[in-house]
């Protein structure tokens, strides 16, 4: 794992719109036009502008997320939020752990054409 303690934080978010705004802010900070971002990402013309606009005409899916992260040269890191966890902790119950059982691996037979 990469030590992120010395890595500058470019954006912070806790919801979808914050994530979208964060990616837009990084694009602005790096002074990349939407057209150039789409070229770098290999995305269809006009698509990423709709994703980043906030009009909700396009949502960020797996593919557009990969395009944006790759073209902006960023990565996502999940960090602990102690205040949020403290608010939720009383509602959480430990999951029931099932006893480990020794399972036999499934063996697939090769099909002969």
ZIVEN-V996785 format. One record per residue. N is the residue number from 0. RES is the residue in one small letter. PSI is psi in radians with two decimals (999 if undefined). OMEGA is omega as a letter, one per 30 degrees, with the letter a starting at -180 (none if undefined). D_LAST is the distance of its C-alpha to the last C-alpha in whole Angstrom. Layout:
# ZIVEN-V996785
n=N res=RES psi=PSI omega=OMEGA d_last=D_LAST
n=N res=RES psi=PSI omega=OMEGA d_last=D_LAST
This chain:
# ZIVEN-V996785
n=0 res=x psi=2.61 omega=a d_last=44
n=1 res=x psi=2.34 omega=l d_last=47
n=2 res=x psi=1.99 omega=a d_last=50
n=3 res=x psi=0.05 omega=a d_last=51
n=4 res=x psi=-0.51 omega=a d_last=55
n=5 res=x psi=0.00 omega=a d_last=56
n=6 res=x psi=2.29 omega=l d_last=54
n=7 res=x psi=2.46 omega=l d_last=56
n=8 res=x psi=2.09 omega=a d_last=55
n=9 res=x psi=-0.47 omega=l d_last=54
n=10 res=x psi=2.66 omega=l d_last=54
n=11 res=x psi=2.40 omega=a d_last=54
n=12 res=x psi=2.79 omega=l d_last=53
n=13 res=x psi=0.09 omega=l d_last=52
n=14 res=x psi=3.04 omega=a d_last=51
n=15 res=x psi=-0.85 omega=a d_last=48
n=16 res=x psi=-0.65 omega=l d_last=51
n=17 res=x psi=-0.67 omega=l d_last=53
n=18 res=x psi=-0.82 omega=l d_last=49
n=19 res=x psi=-0.79 omega=l d_last=49
n=20 res=x psi=-0.65 omega=l d_last=53
n=21 res=x psi=-0.78 omega=l d_last=52
n=22 res=x psi=-0.68 omega=l d_last=50
n=23 res=x psi=-0.71 omega=l d_last=52
n=24 res=x psi=-0.69 omega=l d_last=55
n=25 res=x psi=-0.73 omega=l d_last=53
n=26 res=x psi=-0.76 omega=l d_last=52
n=27 res=x psi=-0.78 omega=l d_last=56
n=28 res=x psi=-0.62 omega=a d_last=57
n=29 res=x psi=0.02 omega=l d_last=55
n=30 res=x psi=0.87 omega=l d_last=56
n=31 res=x psi=2.21 omega=l d_last=53
n=32 res=x psi=2.75 omega=l d_last=53
n=33 res=x psi=-0.68 omega=a d_last=50
n=34 res=x psi=-0.77 omega=l d_last=49
n=35 res=x psi=-0.66 omega=l d_last=48
n=36 res=x psi=-0.76 omega=l d_last=47
n=37 res=x psi=-0.64 omega=l d_last=44
n=38 res=x psi=-0.83 omega=a d_last=44
n=39 res=x psi=-0.74 omega=a d_last=43
n=40 res=x psi=-0.40 omega=a d_last=41
n=41 res=x psi=0.43 omega=a d_last=39
n=42 res=x psi=2.71 omega=l d_last=40
n=43 res=x psi=2.57 omega=a d_last=40
n=44 res=x psi=2.26 omega=l d_last=44
n=45 res=x psi=-0.21 omega=a d_last=46
n=46 res=x psi=-0.89 omega=a d_last=44
n=47 res=x psi=-0.51 omega=l d_last=45
n=48 res=x psi=-0.68 omega=l d_last=48
n=49 res=x psi=-0.67 omega=l d_last=48
n=50 res=x psi=-0.75 omega=a d_last=46
n=51 res=x psi=-0.21 omega=a d_last=49
n=52 res=x psi=-0.52 omega=a d_last=52
n=53 res=x psi=0.05 omega=l d_last=52
n=54 res=x psi=-0.14 omega=l d_last=52
n=55 res=x psi=0.41 omega=l d_last=49
n=56 res=x psi=-0.42 omega=l d_last=47
n=57 res=x psi=2.38 omega=l d_last=44
n=58 res=x psi=2.72 omega=l d_last=43
n=59 res=x psi=1.99 omega=l d_last=42
n=60 res=x psi=-2.96 omega=a d_last=38
n=61 res=x psi=-0.79 omega=a d_last=36
n=62 res=x psi=-0.83 omega=a d_last=35
n=63 res=x psi=-0.56 omega=l d_last=39
n=64 res=x psi=-0.80 omega=l d_last=40
n=65 res=x psi=-0.73 omega=l d_last=38
n=66 res=x psi=-0.85 omega=a d_last=39
n=67 res=x psi=-0.81 omega=a d_last=43
n=68 res=x psi=-0.75 omega=l d_last=43
n=69 res=x psi=-0.78 omega=a d_last=41
n=70 res=x psi=-0.45 omega=l d_last=44
n=71 res=x psi=-0.19 omega=a d_last=47
n=72 res=x psi=0.77 omega=l d_last=46
n=73 res=x psi=2.97 omega=l d_last=46
n=74 res=x psi=2.78 omega=l d_last=44
n=75 res=x psi=2.47 omega=l d_last=45
n=76 res=x psi=2.33 omega=l d_last=46
n=77 res=x psi=2.16 omega=a d_last=47
n=78 res=x psi=2.76 omega=l d_last=50
n=79 res=x psi=2.43 omega=l d_last=52
n=80 res=x psi=1.59 omega=a d_last=55
n=81 res=x psi=-0.67 omega=a d_last=57
n=82 res=x psi=-0.77 omega=l d_last=59
n=83 res=x psi=-0.72 omega=l d_last=57
n=84 res=x psi=-0.70 omega=l d_last=55
n=85 res=x psi=-0.67 omega=l d_last=59
n=86 res=x psi=-0.56 omega=a d_last=59
n=87 res=x psi=-0.35 omega=a d_last=56
n=88 res=x psi=-0.69 omega=a d_last=56
n=89 res=x psi=-0.38 omega=l d_last=58
n=90 res=x psi=-0.15 omega=a d_last=55
n=91 res=x psi=2.42 omega=l d_last=52
n=92 res=x psi=2.49 omega=l d_last=51
n=93 res=x psi=2.47 omega=l d_last=49
n=94 res=x psi=2.69 omega=l d_last=46
n=95 res=x psi=2.20 omega=l d_last=45
n=96 res=x psi=2.22 omega=l d_last=43
n=97 res=x psi=2.54 omega=l d_last=41
n=98 res=x psi=2.41 omega=a d_last=41
n=99 res=x psi=2.28 omega=l d_last=38
n=100 res=x psi=2.57 omega=l d_last=36
n=101 res=x psi=1.97 omega=a d_last=34
n=102 res=x psi=2.50 omega=l d_last=30
n=103 res=x psi=2.33 omega=l d_last=27
n=104 res=x psi=2.53 omega=l d_last=25
n=105 res=x psi=2.33 omega=l d_last=21
n=106 res=x psi=2.13 omega=l d_last=19
n=107 res=x psi=2.36 omega=l d_last=15
n=108 res=x psi=2.44 omega=l d_last=12
n=109 res=x psi=2.39 omega=l d_last=9
n=110 res=x psi=2.35 omega=l d_last=6
n=111 res=x psi=2.18 omega=a d_last=4
n=112 res=x psi=999 omega=none d_last=0
